Amino acid sequence: MRPFKIIVEKHPDGYVAYPLGLKGVVVGEGDTYKEALSDVKSAIRFHIETFGFDAVLDAEAPVLEAFVAEAGVAV
């Protein structure tokens, strides 16, 4: 069992989840927070089984903490 930091976003039509610190694109989705988290955990397992743990883990830059920030940007 290895812990991963996972971002879960709530959207009007459901939830989207993705892990930090993995190479490649890994995404899960669901109608609920719990479904999205379960789906992304399954996607992480599949990604590691497909490409190999050493190939997908970004060991040189581990994610120590994750923050959510909001900033205004002139566009």
Buried (B, 14 or more C-beta within 10 A) or exposed (E): EEEBEBEBEEEEEBBBBBBEBBEEEBEBBBEEEEBBBBBBBEBBEEBBEEBEEEEBBEEEEEEEEEEEEEEEEEE
